[in-house]
Amino acid sequence: MNRRNLLVLLGCLAMVSCRSLGRSHDPYVLDTVQNQAIPFETMVADLAHYDVVFLGENHDHTQTHAWQMRTTEELFALRPDMVISMEMFERDDQASLDAYLAGELTEEAFLEQVREWPNYREDYRPAVEFAKQHGLRVVAANCPRSLASQAYKEGLESLQGNPMVAAQVDTNQGRYYAEFQRMLGGDESHGGGDESMLQRMYVAQCVKDDTMAESIARQLNAPGAGPLVVHWCGRGHSDHRLGTVERLVQRVPEHAIAVVSIVTSPEDMPENPIDLADYLWVFGE
């Protein structure tokens, strides 16, 4: 029995089923390998053995952010060599982010210099402040949004050689393209079937994915490194182990990567949960 199965077995001994955690609308952690609910701490104990942990979110789902934060905090207790990586900061924010974490900028000055997300103060500030308190590095992993927009308008070639984006961007179509189209709601959400528009949007998405993957890989490959990288991102970049996850595997195939995602209602549980992620946070309506 491998380490993960042993941890899951020990955790599940305390449970009869998902519903033993409480009412059906109570949030719980689902281990998708066993397809059973497990204690939060059991998930964290397993995730601590990985090199990279993706914490997928819906950007506007408040409960997810609380569980991201709890996971990050509890992982830090087991892996104090942690680095936090975030979609919510862009590569050209890195200098300002570093200066703030080092105490060289006030928070007001820091937020004036970076592209602050609308829900930063409620949902992402806790992670940054946690990193500052504990002396952790935070990676501004994403590409500048202006460059993603440029890729959409002018094509990938227009970004050639720009250090703010990944050196290599994979725009091959396959399952990820199909999932991307589904995520956008099909043809109706992008101009009534304008396939060209959808493809250009996909290129911009791929620029973000590869840039985040390259940013994480650089952290993993830095001299003297070997940390646990916890990456906060929209679930569209990590579900089904596609997007940023797939591109990171291409760069660092020797590293162990885990994916956590969410189900916002038990009624929305996929037929094959293991296809979505290693663990699911299942929330009530």
Secondary structure, 3 states (H helix, E strand, C coil): CCHHHHHHHHHHCCCCCHHHHCCCCCCEEEECCCCEEECHHHHHHHHCCCCEEEEEECCCCHHHHHHHHHHHHHHHHHCCCCEEEEEEEEHHHHHHHHHHHCCCCCHHHHHHHCCCCCCHHHHHHHHHHHHHHHCCCEEEEECCHHHHHHHHHHCHHHHCCCCCCCCCCCCCCCHHHHHHHHHCCCHHHHCCCCHHHHHHHHHHHHHHHHHHHHHHHHHHHCCCCCCCEEEEEEHHHCHHHCCHHHHHHHHCCCCCEEEEEEECCHHHCCCCHHHHCCEEEECCC
